[in-house]
Amino acid sequence: MKKKVEKFCRINDEKLEKDIQDLEEYVRILEEHLKSVKDPLKYKKMKKLDREARLMIHDLKQMKLLNRE
């Protein structure tokens, strides 16, 4: 049973790591585009997306740490 749980946690950690990397790439792309945005409303929406993505990254990293305990 312990091996099944360890395997499940490892698979989940791999999936979480991939999700974290995808979100970090998304944040990098948003940062690049934010530099060239002129429209204040578009800038505000993109900034909100950036903030939400960073919060998701933080939450995913916390979930990954919980799996290790």
Secondary structure, DSSP 8 states (H G I E B T S, - for coil): -HHHHHHHHHHHHHHHHHHHHHHHHHHHHHHHHHTT---HHHHHHHHHHHHHHHHHHHHHHHHHHHHH-
